[in-house]
Amino acid sequence: MRVAVAKYPVQAPKDFEQFAARQRQLLVEARQAGAELAVLPEYLSLELAGMFADDIRGDLHKSLAALQRFQQDWIALYADLSRELGLIIQAGTFLTAVGDGRYRNRAWWFAPNGRQGYQDKLQLTGFEKAAEVIDGGDVLNVFDMNGIRSAIAVCYDSEFPLPVRAQQEAGARLLLVPSCTDLAAGATRVRVGCMARALENRMFVAHSVTAGDAEWSPALDTNTGEAALYAPMDHGFPDDGILAITQGDQVWAVADLDFDALEESRVQAQVAVDRDWDGQFVPAFRQAILQTGKVDEPVD
């Protein structure tokens, strides 16, 4: 499967039609590069708030409420583009109203045959908790993409090994990570999380990011990071695990993911963290023993 991940330059569209035209342009570019799957970044839908007046787009609560009227148009846009382009699309996230003034950070995917689904972000960042209107998800999903079982870990979720391990044990061999990070440290944390999940689960990871500045938005203000596709650091794959990564103004990183080679690598594995996973759960390893005495104290 050829996969494209976006380093998406955030803009402020004047209306939904301009937003839709840009999505089509970018996804056509991914398709022309041969991609069967394109991954867009977290919080992408918040770009739509750029069309609002300053008093709305500069207020997260007001902008979330105002965005909801575009949700069905947003879903229809990516569903139509998926069918038209013959492209599976993971359309970043849409902060979706779920009642009582609460929202979930929802990562949608769309397939050319009309199938669609989503994974809610499970773990909330400090920013999301501080908003006091966003809830974490409560269901962990795995889905089929052209015969490849796949899963989504939204940004911060990629830093938690156990839910991703559960997705791997349900058959996932491709993890999609739409992200949005403002500081270099945050971008590094998500990158390291992606690489760790690829290593320990023997899976491919497709990581997308937002790019550029949007001073008008409290959520999209500054954006840092590179989009990349990762593999396990093992026989048949790059030593650093990086299959493709964006540089400079490059929007798409594209790579061919060989799932047959992924399975074959288990036979000649240098390390087999995926197979040896249960080794960390033996009773003696479940709790560390604090040894008495200090290294700088004299021994009797």
Secondary structure, 3 states (H helix, E strand, C coil): CEEEEEEEECCCCCCHHHHHHHHHHHHHHHHHCCCCEEEECCCHHHHHHHHCCHHHHCCHHHHHHHHHHHHHHHHHHHHHHHHHHCCEEEEEEEEEEEECCEEEEEEEEECCCCCEEEEECCCCCHHHHHHCCEECCCCCCCEEECCEEEEECCHHHHHCHHHHHHHHHCCCCEEEEECCCCCHHHHHHHHHHHHHHHHHHCCEEEEEEEEEECCCCCCCCEECCCCEEECCCCCCCCCCCEEEECCCCCCEEEEECCHHHHHHCCCCCCCCHHHHHHHHHCHHHCCCCCCCCCCCCCCC
